């Protein structure tokens, strides 16, 4: 299915923010997602002001509100198992799972989809995470599931069996984010990510997108910048040059409005 043919492509967008007000970077994500899906469901995990809810309604009438229990994994499980169900899920040719934890994309979403569709994958994402002693896995802020896997009993069973009744983020990372890639890889489904197009690059050019955001943008063409790259900690105080260079890269090398990032980090981190 080409990017010009959006029939039966569903997007599920999870929105969560402890701070009030929907920022422009979120609106930009929604606009880009709308270029590659024909139906969109938004799940708000947590509280949201009525004015912000009305803003989201401009992009879809299908908005659901729930608590943040289970985080993203719990929200996706809720939509797949309770809102859609197995029969309706199988009406779609492709499902896109996205959250609002990143700035971008810095290239058109249509371009990303066009390149990834040429690889004939079962599922894919933006980037994979590497850590010594842990198998690589797709970071779950952006996941795309193709028809073969989407319509399988394996896919349905994964969500039915998912332990999502958790309140600690590390539990959902293990139960959902890590397990998603490993579960489907182990039973034979094929995956890749936009930033790592070959096994050789996945092994040789893998970069920590939180500690080395500029290098990831410049070396492996990461099309997003994670919000966490700007969080302050003792461990991160030595890498702020990386985030500053990342902002320069976005400003000079892309068409993305850098004010979307600057306004949010001033509001979020006070600098």
N, C-alpha and C positions, 0 to 999 in steps of 0.2 A: 504493500500500500504506500503510494508516494505521499509526500507532504502536502501536495495540492489536493489530495483526496482524503478529507477528514472524516468520512463516513464511519460511524461506529468507533471513533477514538474518544475515550473518556479520560479526563483529567481529574485527579483528586488532590486538592490543595489543602494542606493543614496550616492553619494560622494560629500562632501562639505568641503572645508578647506580654510581659509583665508591665510594660509601660503603656500608658494610654495613647491613643491616636495612631492611625495607620499612616506610615511613612510612604513617601513617593517611591522608594525602592521596592516596596511591596506591590504597589500599583503597576510598576514596570514589569515585575515578574508575572503578574496576572495578565497583562496585555500580551506579553510574549507567549505565555502558555496558550492563550486564546488563538494564537496564529497556528497552532498545531493540534488543537482538539476541536471537536464539534459539540461536546457536552462537558460541562464543568460542575463539579461538586466541591463546595468549600466546607470544611469542618473547622469551627472555632473551638479550640481547646482552652477553656477558661472564660473569664469575664470579658465583655466587650461593650463599649458604649453604643447607644442606639444610633448616634450619628455615624459611627464607624461601620455599624451593621448595614446602614443604608448605603454607604459607599461600596461595600462588597456586593450589594444587591444589583449594582450596575453591571456586574460581570456574570452573574448567574442567579436564577431564582432558587437554586438548590443549595441552601445553607443550613447547616446543622450545628447546634451548640451543645457542648458537653463539658465535663470537667477534664482536667489534664491528666487524669489517672491513666497510666499506660503510655503516656506521651504519644509520639507519632504512631508507633506500632499499634497502640490501642485504638487510635482514631481510624487508621486504615482498616483494622479488623472490624470496627463498628460499621463502616460504610460497606465493606465487602460482604460481611455476614448478615447484618441486620437491615441495612438500607436497601442493598441490591439483592442479595441471595444468589445462589448458584445459577439458577436458570437465567436471570437477567444479566448476570456477569458474563455469561457465555454469548450474549448478543453483541458484545463489543469485540472489535478486532485487536485492540491495543489499549492498555491502561497506563497512564502516566501518574506517578506518585511524587508529589513535590511538597516541600515546606518553605517557610519564609526565613530560613537561617543564613541566607547568603545575599550578596549584592550581585547584580548582573541579570542576565547573561551579557557579556561584552561582545558577543557575536550573535546574529539572529538565531532564534531557536529553530527556525526552518532549516538553516544550514546544518546545525547539529544533527537534527533528525535525518536530513538527507544523507549525510556522511555515514551515520550509524546504520541506516537501513540497508546500505550496500553490503554490510558484513553478514547478513543473514543470521542474526543472533536470536537466542530465546529470551534473554533479558540483558539490560545494559544500564549504565549510569554515566555520571560525569567523570568521577575519579575513583580510584581504589586506594585503600589504606594499607600501608606496609609497616610492619613492626617485627623486629626479630623475635622469633618464637611463635608468631601468630600467622596463620594463613591469610593471604590478601583477601579483602572483601570490598564490595562496592559500598561507598558511603551513602547512607540511605536518605539524604536530603533530596535526592533526585534518582528515581528508579523508573525504568520503562519495561513493561512486560509485553512480550509479543504473543500472537494468537495461539501458537502451539502450547506454550506453557500456561497461558491464561485460561485455556479451556480444559486443562488437565485436572484430573482428580487430585494429583499431587499438589497443585496450587491451592485448590479449595481446602484440602486437609491441612496444609500449612497454617492457614488462618484460623481454622476451627480449633486446631491444637495449640495455637499460640498462647503462652502464659502472659497475658497483658495486664493482669490485675496487680500492678506494681506501682510504687510511689517513689522508687529510687532509680535515677537515670541510668546507673550502671547495669541494673537488672534488665532494662529494656534494650540497652546496647547489646548485651549478651544474647537475650532471648530473641530479639528481632533483627537488629542490624547485622551482627556477625553471622547469626544462624541462617539468615535469608540466603546469602551467597553460598555458604557451605552446603546447606541442605539441598539446594537445587543443582549445584555443581556435582555433588556426590551421586545423584541419581541420573546424571548424564546430560543436563541442560548446559548449553553453551553461552558464555557471557564475555563481555569486554567493556571497556570504558572509553569515553571520548578522548581523554588525555593520554591514554596508553594504547596505541593502536596495534602493537605487536607484543609478543611475549618478551622479545629482547628489550624493548623500551620499558615494558612493565618492570623488568628486573633492573635495568641500568639507569633509568631516568626517574624512578619514583622519588617524589619529594614530599616532605611534610608541608601540606598547604597551610597549616596554622603557623608554623615556625619559619617557613620559607616562602611566603606568598609571592614575593616578587619573582623569585627563581621559578616557581611553578607557573606563573603567568608567562614568563619569558621563554622558559625551556620546554615546557610540555603543553603550552597554549591552554592553560586552565582558563575556561571562559567565565568563571565566577570568582568571587572573593568572599570567604566565609566571615561572618561577623565576629567569630571568636578570635580571629587574627588580631583584633584590637583590644581584647580583654587585658587588663593589667594584672600582672603577678610578678613576683620576684624572678621567676624563671624567664618571663617574657621581656623583662626590661632591657635585655641585651639584644633583642631582635627588632626593636622599633624601627631601625634603619631599613629593615626589610619591608615593613608595612608602609613607610614613607616612600620608598622606591616603587612599591606596588601602586600607590596612589598616583605617582608620576606616570607610571606606565599606562594606567587607565586613562589619564588625562591626555597624554600625548599620542598614544597608540590606538585608542579606540574612540568610538562615537558616543560612548556612555556618558551621561551627565554626572560628573564627579560630585556635584552638589548633593545628589541623593545619598552618597556615602558620607560626606562631611557633615551634613545636617544630622544624620542618624547617630554618628559616633559622638558628636558634641552632646546630643541629647542623652544618649545611652551611657557614655563614659565620662562626660564632663570635660572633654578636651577636644 
